[in-house]
Amino acid sequence: MSEQAVKDPLHGVTLEQIVNSLVTHYGWEGLGLRIDIDCFNSHPSVKSSLKFLRKTPWARKKVENLYLNMKMNER
């Protein structure tokens, strides 16, 4: 395994897995309260969220950070 992969806590985790984990943990409403973007607040779905997040780097970064914080708090 490369040194970069070891340092990256998101290595091997897909964006779809991240969104599904967050929805399972917080629900759509809770997710929308934590990250106020339309794809979580207006007719949310995994498919529409993935489409938006793949095109919007700042939103994807917020989602990834929330996921990492959630994982850190599970420990």
PDB file of N, CA, C, O and CB in Angstrom:
ATOM      1  N   MET A   1       0.847  -1.173   0.000  1.00  0.00           N
ATOM      2  CA  MET A   1       0.000   0.000   0.000  1.00  0.00           C
ATOM      3  C   MET A   1       0.894   1.238   0.000  1.00  0.00           C
ATOM      4  O   MET A   1       1.888   1.284   0.725  1.00  0.00           O
ATOM      5  CB  MET A   1      -0.964  -0.003   1.222  1.00  0.00           C
ATOM      6  N   SER A   2       0.550   2.230  -0.800  1.00  0.00           N
ATOM      7  CA  SER A   2       1.386   3.422  -0.885  1.00  0.00           C
ATOM      8  C   SER A   2       1.251   4.268   0.377  1.00  0.00           C
ATOM      9  O   SER A   2       0.267   4.172   1.109  1.00  0.00           O
ATOM     10  CB  SER A   2       1.016   4.250  -2.121  1.00  0.00           C
ATOM     11  N   GLU A   3       2.262   5.094   0.610  1.00  0.00           N
ATOM     12  CA  GLU A   3       2.264   5.960   1.793  1.00  0.00           C
ATOM     13  C   GLU A   3       1.090   6.937   1.753  1.00  0.00           C
ATOM     14  O   GLU A   3       0.498   7.240   2.789  1.00  0.00           O
ATOM     15  CB  GLU A   3       3.593   6.734   1.894  1.00  0.00           C
ATOM     16  N   GLN A   4       0.754   7.428   0.563  1.00  0.00           N
ATOM     17  CA  GLN A   4      -0.359   8.369   0.419  1.00  0.00           C
ATOM     18  C   GLN A   4      -1.685   7.702   0.786  1.00  0.00           C
ATOM     19  O   GLN A   4      -2.527   8.322   1.436  1.00  0.00           O
ATOM     20  CB  GLN A   4      -0.419   8.915  -1.021  1.00  0.00           C
ATOM     21  N   ALA A   5      -1.878   6.462   0.381  1.00  0.00           N
ATOM     22  CA  ALA A   5      -3.109   5.741   0.694  1.00  0.00           C
ATOM     23  C   ALA A   5      -3.257   5.542   2.195  1.00  0.00           C
ATOM     24  O   ALA A   5      -4.368   5.595   2.722  1.00  0.00           O
ATOM     25  CB  ALA A   5      -3.134   4.389  -0.021  1.00  0.00           C
ATOM     26  N   VAL A   6      -2.145   5.313   2.888  1.00  0.00           N
ATOM     27  CA  VAL A   6      -2.184   5.115   4.325  1.00  0.00           C
ATOM     28  C   VAL A   6      -2.585   6.405   5.030  1.00  0.00           C
ATOM     29  O   VAL A   6      -3.306   6.363   6.027  1.00  0.00           O
ATOM     30  CB  VAL A   6      -0.828   4.626   4.837  1.00  0.00           C
ATOM     31  N   LYS A   7      -2.131   7.547   4.528  1.00  0.00           N
ATOM     32  CA  LYS A   7      -2.418   8.842   5.138  1.00  0.00           C
ATOM     33  C   LYS A   7      -3.822   9.353   4.822  1.00  0.00           C
ATOM     34  O   LYS A   7      -4.355  10.166   5.578  1.00  0.00           O
ATOM     35  CB  LYS A   7      -1.402   9.854   4.682  1.00  0.00           C
ATOM     36  N   ASP A   8      -4.425   8.908   3.745  1.00  0.00           N
ATOM     37  CA  ASP A   8      -5.734   9.396   3.324  1.00  0.00           C
ATOM     38  C   ASP A   8      -6.836   8.550   3.969  1.00  0.00           C
ATOM     39  O   ASP A   8      -7.022   7.393   3.593  1.00  0.00           O
ATOM     40  CB  ASP A   8      -5.858   9.368   1.778  1.00  0.00           C
ATOM     41  N   PRO A   9      -7.564   9.113   4.931  1.00  0.00           N
ATOM     42  CA  PRO A   9      -8.606   8.331   5.603  1.00  0.00           C
ATOM     43  C   PRO A   9      -9.798   7.988   4.704  1.00  0.00           C
ATOM     44  O   PRO A   9     -10.619   7.139   5.050  1.00  0.00           O
ATOM     45  CB  PRO A   9      -9.097   9.085   6.806  1.00  0.00           C
ATOM     46  N   LEU A  10      -9.883   8.648   3.556  1.00  0.00           N
ATOM     47  CA  LEU A  10     -10.980   8.360   2.627  1.00  0.00           C
ATOM     48  C   LEU A  10     -10.575   7.379   1.526  1.00  0.00           C
ATOM     49  O   LEU A  10     -11.376   7.068   0.644  1.00  0.00           O
ATOM     50  CB  LEU A  10     -11.477   9.649   2.000  1.00  0.00           C
ATOM     51  N   HIS A  11      -9.343   6.897   1.578  1.00  0.00           N
ATOM     52  CA  HIS A  11      -8.873   5.964   0.561  1.00  0.00           C
ATOM     53  C   HIS A  11      -9.753   4.715   0.553  1.00  0.00           C
ATOM     54  O   HIS A  11      -9.945   4.071   1.584  1.00  0.00           O
ATOM     55  CB  HIS A  11      -7.395   5.585   0.809  1.00  0.00           C
ATOM     56  N   GLY A  12     -10.283   4.384  -0.625  1.00  0.00           N
ATOM     57  CA  GLY A  12     -11.098   3.185  -0.776  1.00  0.00           C
ATOM     58  C   GLY A  12     -12.566   3.369  -0.428  1.00  0.00           C
ATOM     59  O   GLY A  12     -13.348   2.424  -0.531  1.00  0.00           O
ATOM     60  N   VAL A  13     -12.953   4.575  -0.016  1.00  0.00           N
ATOM     61  CA  VAL A  13     -14.344   4.854   0.331  1.00  0.00           C
ATOM     62  C   VAL A  13     -14.943   5.692  -0.795  1.00  0.00           C
ATOM     63  O   VAL A  13     -14.439   6.772  -1.105  1.00  0.00           O
ATOM     64  CB  VAL A  13     -14.458   5.592   1.718  1.00  0.00           C
ATOM     65  N   THR A  14     -16.014   5.196  -1.402  1.00  0.00           N
ATOM     66  CA  THR A  14     -16.622   5.924  -2.505  1.00  0.00           C
ATOM     67  C   THR A  14     -17.528   7.037  -1.985  1.00  0.00           C
ATOM     68  O   THR A  14     -17.974   7.009  -0.838  1.00  0.00           O
ATOM     69  CB  THR A  14     -17.414   4.969  -3.403  1.00  0.00           C
ATOM     70  N   LEU A  15     -17.788   8.001  -2.837  1.00  0.00           N
ATOM     71  CA  LEU A  15     -18.695   9.087  -2.475  1.00  0.00           C
ATOM     72  C   LEU A  15     -20.085   8.543  -2.163  1.00  0.00           C
ATOM     73  O   LEU A  15     -20.763   9.041  -1.263  1.00  0.00           O
ATOM     74  CB  LEU A  15     -18.772  10.126  -3.606  1.00  0.00           C
ATOM     75  N   GLU A  16     -20.503   7.536  -2.893  1.00  0.00           N
ATOM     76  CA  GLU A  16     -21.805   6.910  -2.631  1.00  0.00           C
ATOM     77  C   GLU A  16     -21.841   6.283  -1.236  1.00  0.00           C
ATOM     78  O   GLU A  16     -22.844   6.403  -0.532  1.00  0.00           O
ATOM     79  CB  GLU A  16     -22.113   5.841  -3.701  1.00  0.00           C
ATOM     80  N   GLN A  17     -20.773   5.624  -0.837  1.00  0.00           N
ATOM     81  CA  GLN A  17     -20.706   5.042   0.507  1.00  0.00           C
ATOM     82  C   GLN A  17     -20.764   6.135   1.575  1.00  0.00           C
ATOM     83  O   GLN A  17     -21.402   5.968   2.614  1.00  0.00           O
ATOM     84  CB  GLN A  17     -19.420   4.208   0.671  1.00  0.00           C
ATOM     85  N   ILE A  18     -20.097   7.243   1.310  1.00  0.00           N
ATOM     86  CA  ILE A  18     -20.100   8.364   2.250  1.00  0.00           C
ATOM     87  C   ILE A  18     -21.510   8.911   2.413  1.00  0.00           C
ATOM     88  O   ILE A  18     -21.985   9.079   3.536  1.00  0.00           O
ATOM     89  CB  ILE A  18     -19.147   9.477   1.775  1.00  0.00           C
ATOM     90  N   VAL A  19     -22.180   9.189   1.304  1.00  0.00           N
ATOM     91  CA  VAL A  19     -23.544   9.738   1.356  1.00  0.00           C
ATOM     92  C   VAL A  19     -24.483   8.758   2.053  1.00  0.00           C
ATOM     93  O   VAL A  19     -25.271   9.162   2.908  1.00  0.00           O
ATOM     94  CB  VAL A  19     -24.063  10.055  -0.071  1.00  0.00           C
ATOM     95  N   ASN A  20     -24.411   7.490   1.702  1.00  0.00           N
ATOM     96  CA  ASN A  20     -25.281   6.495   2.336  1.00  0.00           C
ATOM     97  C   ASN A  20     -25.036   6.399   3.842  1.00  0.00           C
ATOM     98  O   ASN A  20     -25.984   6.275   4.617  1.00  0.00           O
ATOM     99  CB  ASN A  20     -25.070   5.128   1.691  1.00  0.00           C
ATOM    100  N   SER A  21     -23.779   6.456   4.256  1.00  0.00           N
ATOM    101  CA  SER A  21     -23.462   6.412   5.685  1.00  0.00           C
ATOM    102  C   SER A  21     -24.017   7.630   6.417  1.00  0.00           C
ATOM    103  O   SER A  21     -24.568   7.505   7.511  1.00  0.00           O
ATOM    104  CB  SER A  21     -21.951   6.326   5.890  1.00  0.00           C
ATOM    105  N   LEU A  22     -23.873   8.790   5.821  1.00  0.00           N
ATOM    106  CA  LEU A  22     -24.379  10.013   6.436  1.00  0.00           C
ATOM    107  C   LEU A  22     -25.901  10.002   6.531  1.00  0.00           C
ATOM    108  O   LEU A  22     -26.463  10.419   7.544  1.00  0.00           O
ATOM    109  CB  LEU A  22     -23.915  11.231   5.645  1.00  0.00           C
ATOM    110  N   VAL A  23     -26.563   9.532   5.492  1.00  0.00           N
ATOM    111  CA  VAL A  23     -28.027   9.460   5.506  1.00  0.00           C
ATOM    112  C   VAL A  23     -28.494   8.457   6.562  1.00  0.00           C
ATOM    113  O   VAL A  23     -29.472   8.707   7.267  1.00  0.00           O
ATOM    114  CB  VAL A  23     -28.570   9.065   4.106  1.00  0.00           C
ATOM    115  N   THR A  24     -27.810   7.344   6.669  1.00  0.00           N
ATOM    116  CA  THR A  24     -28.155   6.348   7.684  1.00  0.00           C
ATOM    117  C   THR A  24     -27.983   6.925   9.084  1.00  0.00           C
ATOM    118  O   THR A  24     -28.816   6.703   9.963  1.00  0.00           O
ATOM    119  CB  THR A  24     -27.291   5.089   7.519  1.00  0.00           C
ATOM    120  N   HIS A  25     -26.912   7.656   9.280  1.00  0.00           N
ATOM    121  CA  HIS A  25     -26.590   8.192  10.603  1.00  0.00           C
ATOM    122  C   HIS A  25     -27.463   9.401  10.978  1.00  0.00           C
ATOM    123  O   HIS A  25     -28.009   9.452  12.080  1.00  0.00           O
ATOM    124  CB  HIS A  25     -25.120   8.585  10.652  1.00  0.00           C
ATOM    125  N   TYR A  26     -27.594  10.364  10.068  1.00  0.00           N
ATOM    126  CA  TYR A  26     -28.282  11.624  10.369  1.00  0.00           C
ATOM    127  C   TYR A  26     -29.692  11.717   9.791  1.00  0.00           C
ATOM    128  O   TYR A  26     -30.515  12.483  10.292  1.00  0.00           O
ATOM    129  CB  TYR A  26     -27.470  12.769   9.854  1.00  0.00           C
ATOM    130  N   GLY A  27     -29.981  10.944   8.737  1.00  0.00           N
ATOM    131  CA  GLY A  27     -31.223  11.115   7.993  1.00  0.00           C
ATOM    132  C   GLY A  27     -31.081  12.312   7.066  1.00  0.00           C
ATOM    133  O   GLY A  27     -30.181  13.135   7.233  1.00  0.00           O
ATOM    134  N   TRP A  28     -31.972  12.403   6.090  1.00  0.00           N
ATOM    135  CA  TRP A  28     -31.891  13.522   5.142  1.00  0.00           C
ATOM    136  C   TRP A  28     -32.075  14.865   5.841  1.00  0.00           C
ATOM    137  O   TRP A  28     -31.377  15.833   5.538  1.00  0.00           O
ATOM    138  CB  TRP A  28     -32.943  13.364   4.043  1.00  0.00           C
ATOM    139  N   GLU A  29     -33.018  14.914   6.775  1.00  0.00           N
ATOM    140  CA  GLU A  29     -33.289  16.183   7.466  1.00  0.00           C
ATOM    141  C   GLU A  29     -32.073  16.620   8.283  1.00  0.00           C
ATOM    142  O   GLU A  29     -31.669  17.781   8.226  1.00  0.00           O
ATOM    143  CB  GLU A  29     -34.529  16.049   8.386  1.00  0.00           C
ATOM    144  N   GLY A  30     -31.504  15.713   9.024  1.00  0.00           N
ATOM    145  CA  GLY A  30     -30.320  16.031   9.818  1.00  0.00           C
ATOM    146  C   GLY A  30     -29.128  16.407   8.962  1.00  0.00           C
ATOM    147  O   GLY A  30     -28.350  17.292   9.319  1.00  0.00           O
ATOM    148  N   LEU A  31     -28.987  15.740   7.841  1.00  0.00           N
ATOM    149  CA  LEU A  31     -27.904  16.050   6.917  1.00  0.00           C
ATOM    150  C   LEU A  31     -28.094  17.444   6.333  1.00  0.00           C
ATOM    151  O   LEU A  31     -27.140  18.213   6.212  1.00  0.00           O
ATOM    152  CB  LEU A  31     -27.830  15.002   5.794  1.00  0.00           C
ATOM    153  N   GLY A  32     -29.333  17.762   5.974  1.00  0.00           N
ATOM    154  CA  GLY A  32     -29.642  19.084   5.439  1.00  0.00           C
ATOM    155  C   GLY A  32     -29.437  20.196   6.456  1.00  0.00           C
ATOM    156  O   GLY A  32     -29.104  21.321   6.082  1.00  0.00           O
ATOM    157  N   LEU A  33     -29.632  19.898   7.732  1.00  0.00           N
ATOM    158  CA  LEU A  33     -29.373  20.889   8.770  1.00  0.00           C
ATOM    159  C   LEU A  33     -27.875  21.130   8.946  1.00  0.00           C
ATOM    160  O   LEU A  33     -27.453  22.250   9.233  1.00  0.00           O
ATOM    161  CB  LEU A  33     -29.992  20.443  10.093  1.00  0.00           C
ATOM    162  N   ARG A  34     -27.085  20.093   8.777  1.00  0.00           N
ATOM    163  CA  ARG A  34     -25.639  20.205   8.964  1.00  0.00           C
ATOM    164  C   ARG A  34     -24.940  20.803   7.751  1.00  0.00           C
ATOM    165  O   ARG A  34     -23.969  21.547   7.891  1.00  0.00           O
ATOM    166  CB  ARG A  34     -25.050  18.848   9.268  1.00  0.00           C
ATOM    167  N   ILE A  35     -25.437  20.478   6.558  1.00  0.00           N
ATOM    168  CA  ILE A  35     -24.892  21.019   5.314  1.00  0.00           C
ATOM    169  C   ILE A  35     -26.084  21.524   4.503  1.00  0.00           C
ATOM    170  O   ILE A  35     -26.817  20.740   3.900  1.00  0.00           O
ATOM    171  CB  ILE A  35     -24.048  19.932   4.509  1.00  0.00           C
ATOM    172  N   ASP A  36     -26.263  22.827   4.497  1.00  0.00           N
ATOM    173  CA  ASP A  36     -27.450  23.438   3.887  1.00  0.00           C
ATOM    174  C   ASP A  36     -27.285  23.588   2.374  1.00  0.00           C
ATOM    175  O   ASP A  36     -26.936  24.657   1.872  1.00  0.00           O
ATOM    176  CB  ASP A  36     -27.728  24.810   4.521  1.00  0.00           C
ATOM    177  N   ILE A  37     -27.547  22.485   1.662  1.00  0.00           N
ATOM    178  CA  ILE A  37     -27.547  22.518   0.203  1.00  0.00           C
ATOM    179  C   ILE A  37     -28.826  21.845  -0.278  1.00  0.00           C
ATOM    180  O   ILE A  37     -29.341  20.929   0.364  1.00  0.00           O
ATOM    181  CB  ILE A  37     -26.273  21.813  -0.391  1.00  0.00           C
ATOM    182  N   ASP A  38     -29.330  22.313  -1.415  1.00  0.00           N
ATOM    183  CA  ASP A  38     -30.622  21.859  -1.917  1.00  0.00           C
ATOM    184  C   ASP A  38     -30.720  20.355  -2.134  1.00  0.00           C
ATOM    185  O   ASP A  38     -31.786  19.770  -1.941  1.00  0.00           O
ATOM    186  CB  ASP A  38     -30.921  22.550  -3.191  1.00  0.00           C
ATOM    187  N   CYS A  39     -29.619  19.722  -2.533  1.00  0.00           N
ATOM    188  CA  CYS A  39     -29.713  18.288  -2.823  1.00  0.00           C
ATOM    189  C   CYS A  39     -30.000  17.474  -1.561  1.00  0.00           C
ATOM    190  O   CYS A  39     -30.376  16.306  -1.656  1.00  0.00           O
ATOM    191  CB  CYS A  39     -28.418  17.797  -3.476  1.00  0.00           C
ATOM    192  N   PHE A  40     -29.827  18.075  -0.377  1.00  0.00           N
ATOM    193  CA  PHE A  40     -30.179  17.411   0.879  1.00  0.00           C
ATOM    194  C   PHE A  40     -31.517  17.888   1.428  1.00  0.00           C
ATOM    195  O   PHE A  40     -32.128  17.202   2.248  1.00  0.00           O
ATOM    196  CB  PHE A  40     -29.094  17.642   1.911  1.00  0.00           C
ATOM    197  N   ASN A  41     -31.973  19.036   0.993  1.00  0.00           N
ATOM    198  CA  ASN A  41     -33.171  19.643   1.571  1.00  0.00           C
ATOM    199  C   ASN A  41     -34.403  19.615   0.667  1.00  0.00           C
ATOM    200  O   ASN A  41     -35.529  19.656   1.164  1.00  0.00           O
ATOM    201  CB  ASN A  41     -32.876  21.049   1.933  1.00  0.00           C
ATOM    202  N   SER A  42     -34.212  19.547  -0.623  1.00  0.00           N
ATOM    203  CA  SER A  42     -35.341  19.604  -1.552  1.00  0.00           C
ATOM    204  C   SER A  42     -35.411  18.319  -2.372  1.00  0.00           C
ATOM    205  O   SER A  42     -34.619  18.126  -3.294  1.00  0.00           O
ATOM    206  CB  SER A  42     -35.221  20.833  -2.484  1.00  0.00           C
ATOM    207  N   HIS A  43     -36.342  17.453  -2.045  1.00  0.00           N
ATOM    208  CA  HIS A  43     -36.514  16.156  -2.720  1.00  0.00           C
ATOM    209  C   HIS A  43     -35.201  15.381  -2.787  1.00  0.00           C
ATOM    210  O   HIS A  43     -34.732  15.052  -3.877  1.00  0.00           O
ATOM    211  CB  HIS A  43     -37.068  16.362  -4.136  1.00  0.00           C
ATOM    212  N   PRO A  44     -34.604  15.088  -1.627  1.00  0.00           N
ATOM    213  CA  PRO A  44     -33.289  14.449  -1.622  1.00  0.00           C
ATOM    214  C   PRO A  44     -33.313  12.998  -2.106  1.00  0.00           C
ATOM    215  O   PRO A  44     -34.264  12.251  -1.871  1.00  0.00           O
ATOM    216  CB  PRO A  44     -32.714  14.500  -0.235  1.00  0.00           C
ATOM    217  N   SER A  45     -32.250  12.639  -2.776  1.00  0.00           N
ATOM    218  CA  SER A  45     -32.015  11.248  -3.152  1.00  0.00           C
ATOM    219  C   SER A  45     -30.517  11.065  -3.275  1.00  0.00           C
ATOM    220  O   SER A  45     -29.780  12.030  -3.478  1.00  0.00           O
ATOM    221  CB  SER A  45     -32.752  10.869  -4.488  1.00  0.00           C
ATOM    222  N   VAL A  46     -30.072   9.846  -3.156  1.00  0.00           N
ATOM    223  CA  VAL A  46     -28.651   9.560  -3.279  1.00  0.00           C
ATOM    224  C   VAL A  46     -28.188   9.933  -4.687  1.00  0.00           C
ATOM    225  O   VAL A  46     -27.131  10.542  -4.852  1.00  0.00           O
ATOM    226  CB  VAL A  46     -28.357   8.063  -2.975  1.00  0.00           C
ATOM    227  N   LYS A  47     -28.961   9.576  -5.680  1.00  0.00           N
ATOM    228  CA  LYS A  47     -28.573   9.836  -7.070  1.00  0.00           C
ATOM    229  C   LYS A  47     -28.391  11.327  -7.345  1.00  0.00           C
ATOM    230  O   LYS A  47     -27.386  11.732  -7.930  1.00  0.00           O
ATOM    231  CB  LYS A  47     -29.617   9.262  -8.022  1.00  0.00           C
ATOM    232  N   SER A  48     -29.356  12.143  -6.925  1.00  0.00           N
ATOM    233  CA  SER A  48     -29.241  13.582  -7.188  1.00  0.00           C
ATOM    234  C   SER A  48     -28.114  14.199  -6.364  1.00  0.00           C
ATOM    235  O   SER A  48     -27.438  15.118  -6.827  1.00  0.00           O
ATOM    236  CB  SER A  48     -30.571  14.295  -6.879  1.00  0.00           C
ATOM    237  N   SER A  49     -27.910  13.701  -5.156  1.00  0.00           N
ATOM    238  CA  SER A  49     -26.832  14.215  -4.317  1.00  0.00           C
ATOM    239  C   SER A  49     -25.472  13.907  -4.928  1.00  0.00           C
ATOM    240  O   SER A  49     -24.595  14.769  -4.962  1.00  0.00           O
ATOM    241  CB  SER A  49     -26.922  13.624  -2.909  1.00  0.00           C
ATOM    242  N   LEU A  50     -25.295  12.682  -5.411  1.00  0.00           N
ATOM    243  CA  LEU A  50     -24.030  12.300  -6.029  1.00  0.00           C
ATOM    244  C   LEU A  50     -23.742  13.148  -7.262  1.00  0.00           C
ATOM    245  O   LEU A  50     -22.611  13.584  -7.474  1.00  0.00           O
ATOM    246  CB  LEU A  50     -24.046  10.821  -6.403  1.00  0.00           C
ATOM    247  N   LYS A  51     -24.762  13.375  -8.064  1.00  0.00           N
ATOM    248  CA  LYS A  51     -24.607  14.189  -9.274  1.00  0.00           C
ATOM    249  C   LYS A  51     -24.123  15.590  -8.910  1.00  0.00           C
ATOM    250  O   LYS A  51     -23.198  16.111  -9.533  1.00  0.00           O
ATOM    251  CB  LYS A  51     -25.940  14.268 -10.055  1.00  0.00           C
ATOM    252  N   PHE A  52     -24.749  16.200  -7.903  1.00  0.00           N
ATOM    253  CA  PHE A  52     -24.366  17.549  -7.478  1.00  0.00           C
ATOM    254  C   PHE A  52     -22.974  17.554  -6.857  1.00  0.00           C
ATOM    255  O   PHE A  52     -22.151  18.403  -7.197  1.00  0.00           O
ATOM    256  CB  PHE A  52     -25.389  18.106  -6.479  1.00  0.00           C
ATOM    257  N   LEU A  53     -22.702  16.622  -5.956  1.00  0.00           N
ATOM    258  CA  LEU A  53     -21.429  16.609  -5.242  1.00  0.00           C
ATOM    259  C   LEU A  53     -20.240  16.342  -6.165  1.00  0.00           C
ATOM    260  O   LEU A  53     -19.144  16.849  -5.926  1.00  0.00           O
ATOM    261  CB  LEU A  53     -21.467  15.566  -4.149  1.00  0.00           C
ATOM    262  N   ARG A  54     -20.448  15.566  -7.196  1.00  0.00           N
ATOM    263  CA  ARG A  54     -19.355  15.281  -8.136  1.00  0.00           C
ATOM    264  C   ARG A  54     -18.991  16.519  -8.955  1.00  0.00           C
ATOM    265  O   ARG A  54     -17.866  16.628  -9.443  1.00  0.00           O
ATOM    266  CB  ARG A  54     -19.744  14.127  -9.076  1.00  0.00           C
ATOM    267  N   LYS A  55     -19.933  17.450  -9.109  1.00  0.00           N
ATOM    268  CA  LYS A  55     -19.680  18.667  -9.884  1.00  0.00           C
ATOM    269  C   LYS A  55     -19.324  19.862  -9.013  1.00  0.00           C
ATOM    270  O   LYS A  55     -18.969  20.918  -9.537  1.00  0.00           O
ATOM    271  CB  LYS A  55     -20.887  19.000 -10.719  1.00  0.00           C
ATOM    272  N   THR A  56     -19.411  19.721  -7.694  1.00  0.00           N
ATOM    273  CA  THR A  56     -19.265  20.869  -6.806  1.00  0.00           C
ATOM    274  C   THR A  56     -18.237  20.555  -5.715  1.00  0.00           C
ATOM    275  O   THR A  56     -18.583  20.020  -4.661  1.00  0.00           O
ATOM    276  CB  THR A  56     -20.630  21.251  -6.177  1.00  0.00           C
ATOM    277  N   PRO A  57     -16.977  20.892  -5.977  1.00  0.00           N
ATOM    278  CA  PRO A  57     -15.907  20.528  -5.042  1.00  0.00           C
ATOM    279  C   PRO A  57     -16.088  21.058  -3.616  1.00  0.00           C
ATOM    280  O   PRO A  57     -15.773  20.342  -2.665  1.00  0.00           O
ATOM    281  CB  PRO A  57     -14.610  21.022  -5.574  1.00  0.00           C
ATOM    282  N   TRP A  58     -16.578  22.271  -3.438  1.00  0.00           N
ATOM    283  CA  TRP A  58     -16.719  22.816  -2.083  1.00  0.00           C
ATOM    284  C   TRP A  58     -17.757  22.033  -1.289  1.00  0.00           C
ATOM    285  O   TRP A  58     -17.583  21.810  -0.091  1.00  0.00           O
ATOM    286  CB  TRP A  58     -17.108  24.303  -2.136  1.00  0.00           C
ATOM    287  N   ALA A  59     -18.834  21.613  -1.948  1.00  0.00           N
ATOM    288  CA  ALA A  59     -19.874  20.841  -1.260  1.00  0.00           C
ATOM    289  C   ALA A  59     -19.364  19.433  -0.940  1.00  0.00           C
ATOM    290  O   ALA A  59     -19.622  18.900   0.139  1.00  0.00           O
ATOM    291  CB  ALA A  59     -21.160  20.764  -2.125  1.00  0.00           C
ATOM    292  N   ARG A  60     -18.645  18.848  -1.880  1.00  0.00           N
ATOM    293  CA  ARG A  60     -18.080  17.513  -1.644  1.00  0.00           C
ATOM    294  C   ARG A  60     -17.136  17.542  -0.445  1.00  0.00           C
ATOM    295  O   ARG A  60     -17.145  16.619   0.370  1.00  0.00           O
ATOM    296  CB  ARG A  60     -17.333  17.004  -2.903  1.00  0.00           C
ATOM    297  N   LYS A  61     -16.323  18.587  -0.330  1.00  0.00           N
ATOM    298  CA  LYS A  61     -15.391  18.707   0.783  1.00  0.00           C
ATOM    299  C   LYS A  61     -16.142  18.786   2.112  1.00  0.00           C
ATOM    300  O   LYS A  61     -15.714  18.186   3.098  1.00  0.00           O
ATOM    301  CB  LYS A  61     -14.498  19.941   0.602  1.00  0.00           C
ATOM    302  N   LYS A  62     -17.250  19.515   2.147  1.00  0.00           N
ATOM    303  CA  LYS A  62     -18.052  19.601   3.370  1.00  0.00           C
ATOM    304  C   LYS A  62     -18.615  18.228   3.748  1.00  0.00           C
ATOM    305  O   LYS A  62     -18.625  17.857   4.921  1.00  0.00           O
ATOM    306  CB  LYS A  62     -19.201  20.618   3.192  1.00  0.00           C
ATOM    307  N   VAL A  63     -19.077  17.487   2.757  1.00  0.00           N
ATOM    308  CA  VAL A  63     -19.630  16.150   2.991  1.00  0.00           C
ATOM    309  C   VAL A  63     -18.530  15.209   3.492  1.00  0.00           C
ATOM    310  O   VAL A  63     -18.744  14.448   4.436  1.00  0.00           O
ATOM    311  CB  VAL A  63     -20.278  15.589   1.692  1.00  0.00           C
ATOM    312  N   GLU A  64     -17.369  15.259   2.868  1.00  0.00           N
ATOM    313  CA  GLU A  64     -16.260  14.407   3.291  1.00  0.00           C
ATOM    314  C   GLU A  64     -15.830  14.750   4.725  1.00  0.00           C
ATOM    315  O   GLU A  64     -15.551  13.852   5.519  1.00  0.00           O
ATOM    316  CB  GLU A  64     -15.066  14.558   2.322  1.00  0.00           C
ATOM    317  N   ASN A  65     -15.778  16.040   5.053  1.00  0.00           N
ATOM    318  CA  ASN A  65     -15.392  16.442   6.407  1.00  0.00           C
ATOM    319  C   ASN A  65     -16.414  15.987   7.449  1.00  0.00           C
ATOM    320  O   ASN A  65     -16.044  15.540   8.534  1.00  0.00           O
ATOM    321  CB  ASN A  65     -15.223  17.957   6.476  1.00  0.00           C
ATOM    322  N   LEU A  66     -17.695  16.102   7.115  1.00  0.00           N
ATOM    323  CA  LEU A  66     -18.734  15.634   8.036  1.00  0.00           C
ATOM    324  C   LEU A  66     -18.615  14.126   8.240  1.00  0.00           C
ATOM    325  O   LEU A  66     -18.761  13.638   9.361  1.00  0.00           O
ATOM    326  CB  LEU A  66     -20.142  15.996   7.504  1.00  0.00           C
ATOM    327  N   TYR A  67     -18.355  13.400   7.183  1.00  0.00           N
ATOM    328  CA  TYR A  67     -18.177  11.947   7.270  1.00  0.00           C
ATOM    329  C   TYR A  67     -16.986  11.600   8.177  1.00  0.00           C
ATOM    330  O   TYR A  67     -17.089  10.721   9.034  1.00  0.00           O
ATOM    331  CB  TYR A  67     -17.970  11.344   5.856  1.00  0.00           C
ATOM    332  N   LEU A  68     -15.876  12.286   7.985  1.00  0.00           N
ATOM    333  CA  LEU A  68     -14.698  12.027   8.812  1.00  0.00           C
ATOM    334  C   LEU A  68     -14.974  12.350  10.276  1.00  0.00           C
ATOM    335  O   LEU A  68     -14.555  11.603  11.161  1.00  0.00           O
ATOM    336  CB  LEU A  68     -13.502  12.843   8.309  1.00  0.00           C
ATOM    337  N   ASN A  69     -15.671  13.452  10.545  1.00  0.00           N
ATOM    338  CA  ASN A  69     -16.026  13.797  11.927  1.00  0.00           C
ATOM    339  C   ASN A  69     -16.943  12.745  12.528  1.00  0.00           C
ATOM    340  O   ASN A  69     -16.779  12.375  13.690  1.00  0.00           O
ATOM    341  CB  ASN A  69     -16.701  15.177  11.985  1.00  0.00           C
ATOM    342  N   MET A  70     -17.907  12.256  11.753  1.00  0.00           N
ATOM    343  CA  MET A  70     -18.804  11.217  12.218  1.00  0.00           C
ATOM    344  C   MET A  70     -18.016   9.952  12.581  1.00  0.00           C
ATOM    345  O   MET A  70     -18.257   9.343  13.623  1.00  0.00           O
ATOM    346  CB  MET A  70     -19.863  10.908  11.148  1.00  0.00           C
ATOM    347  N   LYS A  71     -17.084   9.567  11.724  1.00  0.00           N
ATOM    348  CA  LYS A  71     -16.274   8.371  11.959  1.00  0.00           C
ATOM    349  C   LYS A  71     -15.383   8.543  13.195  1.00  0.00           C
ATOM    350  O   LYS A  71     -15.204   7.598  13.964  1.00  0.00           O
ATOM    351  CB  LYS A  71     -15.411   8.059  10.722  1.00  0.00           C
ATOM    352  N   MET A  72     -14.830   9.731  13.387  1.00  0.00           N
ATOM    353  CA  MET A  72     -13.971   9.990  14.553  1.00  0.00           C
ATOM    354  C   MET A  72     -14.782   9.900  15.839  1.00  0.00           C
ATOM    355  O   MET A  72     -14.275   9.419  16.853  1.00  0.00           O
ATOM    356  CB  MET A  72     -13.300  11.380  14.442  1.00  0.00           C
ATOM    357  N   ASN A  73     -16.024  10.352  15.815  1.00  0.00           N
ATOM    358  CA  ASN A  73     -16.881  10.323  17.005  1.00  0.00           C
ATOM    359  C   ASN A  73     -17.400   8.925  17.317  1.00  0.00           C
ATOM    360  O   ASN A  73     -17.839   8.665  18.437  1.00  0.00           O
ATOM    361  CB  ASN A  73     -18.052  11.266  16.824  1.00  0.00           C
ATOM    362  N   GLU A  74     -17.355   8.029  16.347  1.00  0.00           N
ATOM    363  CA  GLU A  74     -17.786   6.649  16.571  1.00  0.00           C
ATOM    364  C   GLU A  74     -16.751   5.864  17.360  1.00  0.00           C
ATOM    365  O   GLU A  74     -17.070   4.822  17.933  1.00  0.00           O
ATOM    366  CB  GLU A  74     -18.059   5.956  15.244  1.00  0.00           C
ATOM    367  N   ARG A  75     -15.546   6.339  17.395  1.00  0.00           N
ATOM    368  CA  ARG A  75     -14.467   5.612  18.076  1.00  0.00           C
ATOM    369  C   ARG A  75     -14.550   5.757  19.547  1.00  0.00           C
ATOM    370  O   ARG A  75     -13.718   5.209  20.269  1.00  0.00           O
ATOM    371  CB  ARG A  75     -13.128   6.078  17.612  1.00  0.00           C
TER     372      ARG A  75
END
